[in-house]
């Protein structure tokens, strides 16, 4: 190995590689002050730093992922180009579509189970009807008596409204339930309005939303409101002596979500607009305390709620329009039966400070106490083991 001017050392490629130094052919390394036997310093690698390499790998991994997402979005937009959507991104709409399909599959499974339970219930009902009995009648009576006690504690007059099932007064379930509620109310001296008589002059297809739905129509609710206005007249002078301090009263007085304005479309052929106030009630404006006039609280199921009709077409709202100077509160919720209605009245309804409580009953109230329907619609409370899947 020979010295060159400028105290530089020319290191051949073989030596460079042996000592781990990068180079091509030969590489000049400054060796000022280096004598024989001294190790030649190693040159620092000229490649990218480890952190830079990791960053590049991350970028190269993300670019295909981003490209795939964009591709799926473009394809989704092409597929859904003619379909109306409330989403800005097609992927969000696809996610909702998949979630909806899974939910429908679950609902279908529950529906099949309910149909099976109903078929078994109808068979039991036929046997009980022949024996002059109704399934779950004993449990219904026990909870009804607790409902009566709660109204007495509230110093509210109680009245009952019986709505017949579509099919006519001679339908076996209507005959059995009419007799049951007549006996129940007569024994306890509770006024009962049997809407069978009010409905008698009209055809079912004008009283109910047939053939799409079996709930009462706007006209059917008008017939109910007219009959109720006369029926409740003797009770309107009653005023409750029970009042609550503002701190005792809950923020929600109804079981609906507060301050909403939406299209209720559980029954696809019959969408209707639902408006709730800040107290969770289906009505315009909030209730004031103390009440300035007689207040009637309607408690019931989807017939009181007004399934398939707009707010002003529900029978509680039509009753309020018919009774000048009387407040009528719609406390109905779809799927409720006596255990749910008791729970609502005890936890929220009584805080509306009603002077009159109108309990709307229907033939399927007994069926609503069956375990299969309790799993779906139960509100929860003293007489419900758990909150249903639809609550």
C-alpha positions as CSV (number, residue, x, y, z in Angstrom):
1,X,0.0,0.0,0.0
2,X,1.7,3.3,-1.1
3,X,1.5,6.8,0.3
4,X,0.1,9.6,-2.0
5,X,0.6,13.4,-1.7
6,X,-1.6,15.2,0.8
7,X,-1.3,12.5,3.4
8,X,-4.2,10.7,1.8
9,X,-4.6,6.9,1.7
10,X,-6.1,5.2,-1.2
11,X,-8.0,2.1,0.1
12,X,-8.8,-0.5,-2.5
13,X,-12.3,-1.9,-2.8
14,X,-11.3,-5.2,-1.2
15,X,-10.1,-3.5,1.9
16,X,-13.1,-1.3,2.0
17,X,-15.5,-4.3,1.9
18,X,-13.4,-6.2,4.4
19,X,-13.6,-3.3,6.9
20,X,-17.3,-2.7,6.2
21,X,-16.7,0.6,4.3
22,X,-18.9,1.4,1.3
23,X,-17.1,2.2,-1.9
24,X,-17.0,1.7,-5.6
25,X,-13.6,0.7,-7.1
26,X,-11.5,2.7,-4.6
27,X,-12.4,5.3,-2.1
28,X,-10.2,8.2,-0.9
29,X,-10.3,8.7,2.9
30,X,-8.6,11.6,4.6
31,X,-5.9,10.1,6.9
32,X,-4.1,13.1,8.2
33,X,-2.1,12.1,11.3
34,X,-2.6,8.4,10.8
35,X,0.5,6.3,10.9
36,X,1.2,2.7,10.2
37,X,-0.7,0.2,12.3
38,X,-3.5,2.7,12.9
39,X,-7.0,1.6,12.1
40,X,-8.6,3.4,9.2
41,X,-11.8,5.2,10.3
42,X,-15.0,3.8,8.9
43,X,-17.2,6.0,6.7
44,X,-20.8,6.5,7.8
45,X,-23.4,4.8,5.7
46,X,-25.0,7.0,3.1
47,X,-28.4,5.1,3.0
48,X,-31.8,6.4,4.6
49,X,-32.2,6.4,8.3
50,X,-34.3,3.7,10.0
51,X,-37.0,6.1,10.9
52,X,-37.3,7.3,7.3
53,X,-37.6,3.8,6.1
54,X,-40.5,3.0,8.6
55,X,-42.3,6.2,7.4
56,X,-42.0,5.2,3.8
57,X,-43.4,1.7,4.6
58,X,-46.3,3.2,6.5
59,X,-47.1,5.5,3.5
60,X,-46.8,2.7,1.0
61,X,-49.2,0.7,3.3
62,X,-51.7,3.5,3.6
63,X,-51.8,4.5,-0.1
64,X,-53.3,1.2,-1.3
65,X,-55.8,1.3,1.6
66,X,-56.9,4.8,0.7
67,X,-57.1,3.9,-3.0
68,X,-59.3,0.9,-2.2
69,X,-61.6,3.0,0.0
70,X,-62.0,5.6,-2.8
71,X,-62.6,2.8,-5.3
72,X,-65.3,1.3,-3.1
73,X,-66.9,4.7,-2.6
74,X,-66.9,5.4,-6.3
75,X,-68.4,2.0,-7.0
76,X,-71.0,2.5,-4.3
77,X,-72.0,5.9,-5.7
78,X,-72.4,4.3,-9.1
79,X,-74.6,1.6,-7.7
80,X,-76.6,3.9,-5.6
81,X,-76.7,6.8,-8.1
82,X,-80.5,6.5,-8.7
83,X,-81.4,5.6,-5.1
84,X,-82.4,8.4,-2.7
85,X,-80.2,8.6,0.4
86,X,-79.8,10.9,3.5
87,X,-76.1,10.2,3.6
88,X,-73.2,12.2,2.1
89,X,-71.1,9.0,1.6
90,X,-72.3,5.8,-0.1
91,X,-70.4,3.7,2.5
92,X,-72.5,5.2,5.3
93,X,-75.7,4.3,3.4
94,X,-74.3,0.8,2.8
95,X,-73.6,0.4,6.5
96,X,-77.1,1.5,7.4
97,X,-78.6,-0.9,4.8
98,X,-76.7,-3.8,6.2
99,X,-77.7,-2.9,9.8
100,X,-81.3,-2.5,8.7
101,X,-81.2,-5.9,7.0
102,X,-79.8,-7.5,10.2
103,X,-82.4,-5.8,12.3
104,X,-85.2,-7.0,10.0
105,X,-83.9,-10.5,10.2
106,X,-84.0,-10.2,14.0
107,X,-87.5,-8.7,14.0
108,X,-88.6,-11.5,11.6
109,X,-87.3,-14.1,14.1
110,X,-89.1,-12.4,16.9
111,X,-92.2,-12.1,14.8
112,X,-92.2,-15.8,14.0
113,X,-91.8,-16.6,17.7
114,X,-94.7,-14.2,18.5
115,X,-96.9,-15.8,15.8
116,X,-96.2,-19.2,17.4
117,X,-97.1,-17.8,20.8
118,X,-100.2,-16.2,19.4
119,X,-101.3,-19.4,17.8
120,X,-100.9,-21.2,21.1
121,X,-102.7,-18.3,22.9
122,X,-105.6,-18.5,20.5
123,X,-105.9,-22.2,21.2
124,X,-105.9,-21.6,24.9
125,X,-108.3,-18.7,24.5
126,X,-110.8,-21.0,22.7
127,X,-110.6,-23.4,25.5
128,X,-110.9,-20.7,28.2
129,X,-113.7,-19.0,26.3
130,X,-115.7,-22.3,26.3
131,X,-115.1,-22.3,30.0
132,X,-116.1,-18.7,30.4
133,X,-112.6,-17.5,31.2
134,X,-109.9,-15.3,29.8
135,X,-106.2,-16.1,29.9
136,X,-104.3,-13.8,32.2
137,X,-107.5,-12.4,33.5
138,X,-106.6,-13.0,37.2
139,X,-103.2,-11.2,36.8
140,X,-104.9,-8.4,34.8
141,X,-107.5,-7.9,37.6
142,X,-104.8,-7.7,40.3
143,X,-102.8,-5.0,38.5
144,X,-106.0,-3.2,37.6
145,X,-106.9,-3.0,41.3
146,X,-103.5,-1.4,42.0
147,X,-104.2,1.1,39.2
148,X,-107.5,2.0,40.9
149,X,-105.7,2.5,44.2
150,X,-103.2,4.8,42.6
151,X,-105.9,6.9,41.1
152,X,-107.6,7.2,44.5
153,X,-104.3,8.2,46.1
154,X,-104.0,10.9,43.5
155,X,-107.6,12.0,44.1
156,X,-108.3,11.5,40.4
157,X,-111.6,10.3,39.1
158,X,-111.2,7.1,37.0
159,X,-113.1,6.1,33.9
160,X,-112.5,3.2,31.4
161,X,-112.9,3.2,27.6
162,X,-113.3,-0.2,25.9
163,X,-112.4,-0.3,22.2
164,X,-113.6,-3.4,20.3
165,X,-111.3,-5.2,17.9
166,X,-112.0,-4.9,14.2
167,X,-114.3,-7.7,13.2
168,X,-117.6,-6.7,14.7
169,X,-119.3,-7.1,18.1
170,X,-120.0,-10.8,17.6
171,X,-116.3,-11.6,17.4
172,X,-115.6,-14.1,20.2
173,X,-112.8,-12.1,21.7
174,X,-114.9,-8.9,21.7
175,X,-117.8,-10.7,23.4
176,X,-115.6,-12.2,26.1
177,X,-113.7,-9.0,26.8
178,X,-116.8,-6.8,26.8
179,X,-118.3,-9.0,29.5
180,X,-115.1,-9.0,31.5
181,X,-114.7,-5.3,31.6
182,X,-118.4,-4.7,32.3
183,X,-118.2,-7.0,35.3
184,X,-114.8,-5.5,36.4
185,X,-116.0,-1.9,36.3
186,X,-119.5,-2.6,37.7
187,X,-118.1,-4.4,40.7
188,X,-115.8,-1.4,41.5
189,X,-118.3,1.2,40.5
190,X,-116.1,2.7,37.8
191,X,-117.7,4.4,34.8
192,X,-117.2,2.4,31.6
193,X,-117.7,3.6,28.0
194,X,-118.1,0.7,25.7
195,X,-117.3,2.1,22.2
196,X,-119.0,-0.9,20.6
197,X,-122.3,1.0,20.7
198,X,-120.8,4.2,19.3
199,X,-119.2,2.2,16.5
200,X,-122.3,0.2,15.6
201,X,-123.8,2.6,13.0
202,X,-120.6,2.6,10.9
203,X,-118.7,0.2,8.7
204,X,-115.3,-1.1,9.9
205,X,-113.4,0.3,6.9
206,X,-114.3,3.9,7.9
207,X,-113.7,3.4,11.6
208,X,-110.3,1.7,11.2
209,X,-107.4,2.1,8.9
210,X,-108.3,-1.0,6.9
211,X,-107.1,-2.8,5.0
212,X,-103.6,-1.6,5.8
213,X,-103.9,-1.4,9.5
214,X,-106.4,-2.2,12.3
215,X,-106.0,1.0,14.3
216,X,-108.8,3.6,14.4
217,X,-108.9,6.2,11.6
218,X,-109.3,9.9,11.9
219,X,-113.0,9.4,11.6
220,X,-113.0,6.6,14.1
221,X,-111.2,8.8,16.6
222,X,-113.8,11.5,15.9
223,X,-116.6,9.1,16.8
224,X,-114.7,8.2,20.0
225,X,-114.1,11.9,21.0
226,X,-117.8,12.7,20.4
227,X,-118.9,9.8,22.6
228,X,-116.3,10.6,25.3
229,X,-117.4,14.3,25.4
230,X,-120.9,13.2,26.5
231,X,-119.6,10.3,28.7
232,X,-117.1,12.5,30.7
233,X,-119.5,15.5,31.2
234,X,-120.6,14.4,34.7
235,X,-117.0,14.0,35.9
236,X,-115.6,17.3,34.6
237,X,-116.5,19.2,37.8
238,X,-114.1,17.0,39.8
239,X,-110.8,18.7,40.8
240,X,-107.9,16.8,42.4
241,X,-106.6,18.0,45.7
242,X,-103.1,16.5,45.2
243,X,-100.3,18.7,43.9
244,X,-96.6,18.4,43.7
245,X,-93.8,20.9,44.4
246,X,-91.6,21.7,41.3
247,X,-88.7,19.7,42.8
248,X,-90.8,16.6,43.2
249,X,-92.0,16.7,39.6
250,X,-89.8,14.8,37.0
251,X,-88.6,16.6,33.8
252,X,-90.4,14.0,31.7
253,X,-94.1,13.5,32.2
254,X,-94.6,11.2,29.2
255,X,-92.8,8.1,27.9
256,X,-91.9,9.6,24.5
257,X,-88.6,11.2,23.6
258,X,-88.9,14.9,24.3
259,X,-88.9,17.8,21.8
260,X,-89.1,15.7,18.6
261,X,-90.7,16.4,15.3
262,X,-90.5,13.3,13.0
263,X,-92.3,11.0,10.6
264,X,-93.5,7.9,12.5
265,X,-93.4,5.1,9.8
266,X,-93.4,1.8,11.7
267,X,-96.4,1.0,9.6
268,X,-94.9,1.8,6.1
269,X,-98.2,2.4,4.3
270,X,-99.4,4.8,6.9
271,X,-96.6,7.3,7.9
272,X,-97.7,10.1,10.3
273,X,-96.1,13.1,11.8
274,X,-95.4,13.0,15.6
275,X,-94.5,16.1,17.5
276,X,-93.6,15.9,21.2
277,X,-93.1,18.7,23.7
278,X,-90.2,19.1,26.2
279,X,-92.1,17.0,28.7
280,X,-92.2,13.9,26.5
281,X,-95.9,14.1,25.6
282,X,-97.5,14.1,22.2
283,X,-99.0,17.6,22.3
284,X,-98.3,21.2,21.4
285,X,-96.9,23.3,24.3
286,X,-96.0,22.3,27.8
287,X,-98.4,21.6,30.7
288,X,-98.5,24.4,33.3
289,X,-98.8,24.0,37.0
290,X,-101.1,24.4,38.7
291,X,-103.5,23.6,36.0
292,X,-105.9,26.4,35.1
293,X,-108.7,24.1,34.1
294,X,-109.8,20.5,34.4
295,X,-107.1,18.1,33.2
296,X,-107.8,14.7,31.7
297,X,-105.0,12.2,31.4
298,X,-105.6,9.5,28.7
299,X,-103.6,6.3,29.4
300,X,-103.6,3.4,26.9
301,X,-101.8,1.7,24.0
302,X,-101.3,2.6,20.3
303,X,-105.0,3.4,20.0
304,X,-104.6,6.3,22.4
305,X,-101.2,7.2,21.0
306,X,-102.7,7.5,17.6
307,X,-101.0,5.0,15.4
308,X,-101.2,6.0,11.7
309,X,-102.7,9.4,12.3
310,X,-101.3,12.9,12.8
311,X,-101.3,14.6,16.1
312,X,-104.5,16.6,15.7
313,X,-106.3,13.4,14.6
314,X,-105.7,11.4,17.8
315,X,-108.8,10.9,19.9
316,X,-107.3,12.7,23.0
317,X,-106.5,15.8,20.8
318,X,-110.0,15.7,19.2
319,X,-111.6,15.3,22.7
320,X,-109.7,18.4,23.9
321,X,-111.1,20.3,20.9
322,X,-114.6,19.1,21.7
323,X,-114.4,20.0,25.4
324,X,-113.9,23.7,25.6
325,X,-111.8,24.8,28.6
326,X,-110.5,21.2,29.3
327,X,-107.0,20.0,28.9
328,X,-106.7,16.4,27.6
329,X,-103.2,14.8,27.8
330,X,-102.2,12.0,25.5
331,X,-100.2,9.5,27.5
332,X,-100.7,6.5,25.2
333,X,-97.8,4.4,24.1
334,X,-97.9,1.6,21.4
335,X,-97.7,-1.9,22.9
336,X,-98.7,-0.9,26.5
337,X,-101.0,-3.1,28.6
338,X,-102.1,-2.8,32.2
339,X,-98.7,-3.4,33.8
340,X,-97.1,-0.8,31.6
341,X,-99.9,1.7,32.2
342,X,-99.6,1.2,36.0
343,X,-95.9,1.8,35.7
344,X,-96.3,4.9,33.7
345,X,-99.0,6.4,36.0
346,X,-97.0,5.7,39.1
347,X,-93.6,7.0,37.8
348,X,-94.7,9.9,35.5
349,X,-98.4,10.2,34.7
350,X,-99.5,11.2,38.2
351,X,-97.2,14.2,38.2
352,X,-99.3,15.7,35.4
353,X,-101.8,16.3,38.3
354,X,-104.8,14.9,36.5
355,X,-108.3,15.5,37.7
356,X,-109.6,12.6,35.6
357,X,-107.7,9.5,34.4
358,X,-109.2,7.8,31.4
359,X,-107.9,4.2,30.9
360,X,-108.3,2.9,27.4
361,X,-108.5,-0.9,27.2
362,X,-108.4,-3.3,24.2
363,X,-109.0,-7.1,23.8
364,X,-105.3,-7.8,23.2
365,X,-104.4,-6.4,26.7
366,X,-104.6,-9.9,28.0
367,X,-102.3,-11.2,25.3
368,X,-99.9,-8.4,26.1
369,X,-99.3,-10.0,29.5
370,X,-97.9,-13.2,27.8
371,X,-94.1,-13.7,28.3
372,X,-93.3,-13.5,24.5
373,X,-94.9,-10.0,24.2
374,X,-93.5,-8.9,27.5
375,X,-90.0,-9.5,26.2
376,X,-90.7,-7.1,23.3
377,X,-92.9,-4.4,24.6
378,X,-92.6,-4.4,28.4
379,X,-92.0,-0.9,29.8
380,X,-90.3,-2.2,33.0
381,X,-91.5,-1.5,36.5
382,X,-93.1,-3.2,39.5
383,X,-95.0,-5.8,37.4
384,X,-92.5,-6.2,34.6
385,X,-89.4,-8.5,35.0
386,X,-87.3,-6.5,32.5
387,X,-87.5,-3.8,29.9
388,X,-88.6,-5.1,26.5
389,X,-86.3,-5.2,23.4
390,X,-88.4,-2.5,21.7
391,X,-88.2,-0.1,24.6
